[in-house]
Amino acid sequence: MKDLSLPLLAGAGSAALLIAALGFQAAGYAPCELCILQRWPHLAAVIIAAVIWLTGRVRALSVLGMAAAAIALGLAIYHSGVEMAWWAGPAHCSGGVGNIAAMSTQDLMAKLQEAPVVRCDEVAWRFLGLSMASWNAICSAILLAVWGKAALLRR
């Protein structure tokens, strides 16, 4: 019998992060585009954990779980850096509207009206000085380690 506890724990961790994100959204914290993007790798990790539970193929699928956690970690670090102004975020969710000098007044007004309300470079909530994106990075790093340990399990 294969030990499924680590991959199921990692999948449950990703599920908990998704539930927390939806809870914040229900509480009125609208997600920005990068927040939404960070959810997809966690969803993939939950699906991978479910497939491991159904098939028992721990090692091979845990590598996919590691990839999902690594992508979640990378996106969370990127988003945290955007929030801390370490680097620029996507222009369409960080207040940019493109080449303003080449736009007519009507084009500029249309772009401004199309712009998303939730900015990627503004922190909506902090706990212990860290934003949701920073907490996601920490949690994703832990999940990456759990997936890695699961991938190293012997039969």
N, C-alpha and C positions, 0 to 999 in steps of 0.2 A: 504494500500500500504506500502510495506516495504521500509526502507531507505537503498538504495544500495550504497550511496555515499562513505562510509568508505571502504568497501571491494573493490570497483572499484578504489578508490584512491590508495589503497595498491597494487592492481594489476598493476595499471599504473606506480607506483613507481618501481616495479620490472621490468616492461617492459622498463622503462627509463634506469635502470641500465644495462639491457642486450644490449640496443641500444648503450649506452656509451661504454660498453666493446667491442662491434663490431666496433665502431668508432675508439677506440684506436688500435684495431687490424688492421683496414684498414690503419691507420696512421703509421703502421710499428712496433707497440709494440706487438710482438708475445707473446701469453699467455703461461704460464707454466702449468703443469698438475694441480696444485692446483687452478690456475685461472679458468681453464675449469671446474673443479669440483664445484667451487662456483657458476657457472651459472645455474646448474640444479635446485636447490631449487627455484631460481627466476623464471625459466620457469614454474615450478610446481605452483607457486603462481599466475602467469598470467593465467594459465589454470583454477585454482580454482576460480579466480575472474570472468572468463568468464562463468563458470558453475553457479556461484551465479547470474550473470546477466541473464542467461537463465532460471534458476529455481526459483529464489527468495529465496532460502534457505540460509539465511544470517548466522544465529547463528551456525549451525552445520558445515557448510563449512568454516566459519571463523576460527574455531578451527584448521582445516587443514591448512589454510593460516598461522596461528600462528606457526604451526609446521614447515612449509616450511621456514618461516622467521627465526625461531630459528635455524634451520639447517644451513641456509645461514650465520647467525651470528656466529655460532660455527666454521664453516669452515673458515670464514674471520678472526676470532680471532686466530685460529690455524695458518693460513698462515702469519698473521702479526707477530706472535711470532717466526715463522721460519725465517722470514726476519730480525728480530731484534736479532736473535741468542739466544732467550730465551729458546728454545728447538730445538731438531733436527727435521728436516723434513724427508720426505720419502727419503731413500738413492738413489733411482733411479732418483730423480730430484733435489737433493741437493749436487750432486757431488760424492756421494758414489758409489762404484762399487762392494761392497760385501767383501768377505774374500780374500784380495789380496795375502796373504801369501800362500794360497792353490791353487792359479791359475798358470797355465803355462803362458809363455810370449804370446803365441798365444791367449789363453783365455782372458788374460787381454786386449790385443789389440782389440779383437772382442768386448768385453764389452765396451771399450772406444768408439769404432766406433758406437755402438748401442745407446750410451747414448744420451738423449735429449739435444738439444742445449740450450734451455731456462731453466735456473735454478730457482728453487722455493725459494732459499734463497738469491737471489739478487733482489734489488728493481730497476725496470726499469724506474719508473717515480714517482715523488713526487710533492705534492701541499701542501703548508703550513706545510711542514715537514712530511707529512703523505703519505704513499704509497697507491696505488690503493686498496690493500687488507684492509688497515686500514680505508679508506673511505667507502669501502663496509661494513665493520663492523658497522660503524656509521649509514650508511643508512639502513642497515638491522635491527639495534636496533630500529630505528624510525619506520620502517615498521612493526616490531613485535608489537610495541605499538599500531599502527593503527589497525592491525588485532585484537589485544586484545580488543580494544575499540569496534570494530565491533562485536566481539563475545558476548559482554555484552549488546548489544542493545536489548531493549524489543520489542516485536511484535507490 
